[in-house]
C-alpha cells in the first residue's frame, strides 16, 4: 500500500506543484542535524529545533546593529556577530538578505542559513500590535507498533502538547507529555506524567528577564552550568558558542535536566547580573535500606520513562536544590565573568563502589563550583577560556582561540582538561563530560572557501583518558578526524562528500585473561546530492558506506528523498525510500528525517532491510497546520523472515 501511494504521488509531479524556496522546516532539519552531529544526547536535536522555530516566530532584526539582538542567531560565530554589527553601523542598513553573502566573513552558504530567521524591517510595532495576545497550541500523537516483553501501565500512544502565549513583554506556556506505555493521567493531583510551565517578562531596561516556573540556563563556556546546547567546536561545521550567558524558558521534554523556580537577569550599562533559585524533584534509584531514615541515592534515572511499577518508584524520588549567581562585565573587546553555583540533594549520593571506573563519580549531598571565564576579540583573533573548581584539585579548564587570517578562511583550536573528580551536575562544557571522568585533549578545525562555490572544512579531535572508562580497564585515548567538501554551483544543485574516522580503545573480548586493549576503528563515507530540476521540486540522493575494524563489519545505505508542494492545494509532501545492509548494530547507519514540527526523527538502521515514510503537511489556514506521517521499517530476521515496524504520527498546530 505504501509503495502504491508513493507511485501515485510521483505521478502528480508533472502537474500541481508550485514555486517556493526551500522550506523553513527543511532548513531547520538540516541545521539541527549539523549542530547536533557531535552531541551524545539525541534529545539535543529537539532542543536545536525548538530554538530555531522560536526564531521563525520572532525573527532577528538584523539591521538593529545591536550585538545582543544579532547574537540570538546562536549558530553564528562571535566573528560573524561582530562583523554584522560593524557593517550595519558603518555601511548602513542591509537591503537584501543576499547582500550578507558579500560581507567579509560570510558566504552564500551561511547567508542562506540565516534567511528564515532574520528580518530586514525595523518598523516599530504599534501599542495595539505589541500588546496583542498571540497564542500557539501544538499537539502530537505518535504510535509505534513496538512490542515490549514487560507489561506496560498505559497505552502505546505518545502524546505531546505545547502551548505558548505572548502579549507585549509578557509570555508564558506549558508542555505536557506522556510517553508510550505511560498512563495518561496519574498521581495526586492527577496530571500528565510530565508537565512543565513558565511565565516570563522580557524588558529592555535594567530588568532584562524574569522567569517564574521552569527554565534553562547557560553561563560562560558551560563547565559550571549549561542545561542547553553544548558549548564548543564542531569538526566540520562553522559556529561555536563562546560565553554567551543566558536564561530562557524551558520548552523541551528532558524530564530531569532543567531548573524549576525563579531567575532574573539585570543589566546596567556594561554590567550584567543573573541570579537563580531552583527546587525540583528528579528521578533516581535509591539504595535498599531497612530504615527509611537512612535512604541514599544509588544512581540517577535519566530516561524519563515511567512505564512499569519499578520505574514509577524512581519518578521524582529526590528533591534537588540549585542556586547561583553570574556576574559579567563587558570591557568593549574584553568580556569577563564570575559564576558561583551550588547543588544540594535531599538524600546523600552513595553509588555502588564495585566498578573501578566509577571511582570519580559524585558522592555526597552538595556540589559547589566557582568559575572564571572570559572572551576577548583582538583584530582577527578571538580568545576564550574558562576555569572551574569544585574543591581541592578538582577543576575544569578550557582555552580556545579562533583566527581568521583571510575573509574566507577560519581556524579554530580548543584545549580542554577535566581533572579527576571534577563534576558539574548540570554542566555541559566543551569537549568534556560531567560524569567525573579524568580526560584532556585538543581539538582543531578549519573552514575554507577554496574557490567560488567550493567549501572545504576539516577537523581533528584527540583525547586522552588517564583513568578507566566504560569497556576499558586501562588508560586509553580516542581520535576523530573529519573532512567535508561541499560544492554549490547554483541554488538548484548541491554536491557534498563527508569522510569520518573514529578510533577508540576497548578491552579485548577474550575471557579468563588479563584484559588487553584493542583499537576499534570506524570509518564512514557519505555522498549527498540535492537537485531542484525546477522551482517546484527538490530531489536528494544519499549514499553512506561504513566499515568497522577489527571485526570488518560493513554497512551501506542508499536513500532517495522527494520534497514537493502542490500548486492548487496548500499541501507539502516529503517522501523517502531507503535500503540498507549492515553487518550488525556496530555498523548501523543513522539517518535524519523530516518529522513533525519541533521534532526530528533520528533512526539507526542496521541489519538488512528498507525504510520508507511519507510526511504530509496541510496548511489549513494562516493560523492552522496539520501534519501526518506514516513510516515503515522492514528488516530481515532469522530464516529470511521479514519483521516490520510501523509508526503513525499526527500533529495539529493552531496560532491565534
Secondary structure, 3 states (H helix, E strand, C coil): CHHHHHHHHHHHHHCCCCCCCCCHHHHHHHHHHHHCCCCCCCCHHHHHHHHHHHHHHCCEEHHHCCHHHHCCCCCCCHHHHHHHHHHHHHHCCCCCHHHHHHCCCCCHHHHHHHHCCEECCCCCCCHHHHHCCEEEEEEEEEEECCCCCCCCCCCCEEEEEEEEEEECCEEEEEEEEECCCCCCCECCCCECCEEEEEEEEECCCCEEEEEEEEEEEECCCCCCCECCCCCEECCCCCCEECCCCEEEECCCCCCCCCEEEEEEEEEECCEEEEEEEEEEEECEEECCCCCHHHCCEEEECCCCCCCCHHHHHHCCCEEEEEEEEEEEEEECCEEEEEEEEEEEEEEEECCCCCCHHHCCCCCEEEEEEEEEEEEEEECCEEEEEEEEECCCCCEEEEEEEEEEEECCEEEEEEEEEECCCCCCCCCCCCCCCCCCCCEEEEEEEEEEEEECCEEEEEEEEEEEECCCECCECCCEEEEEEEEEEEEEEECCEEEEEEEEEEEEEEECCCCCCCCCEEEEEEEEEEEEEEEEEECCEEEEEEEEEEEEECCCEEEEEEEEEEEEECCCCCEEEEEEEEEEEECCHHHCEECCECCCCCCCECCEECCEEEEEEEEEEEEEECCEEEEEEEEEEEEECHHHCEEEEEEEEEEEEEEC
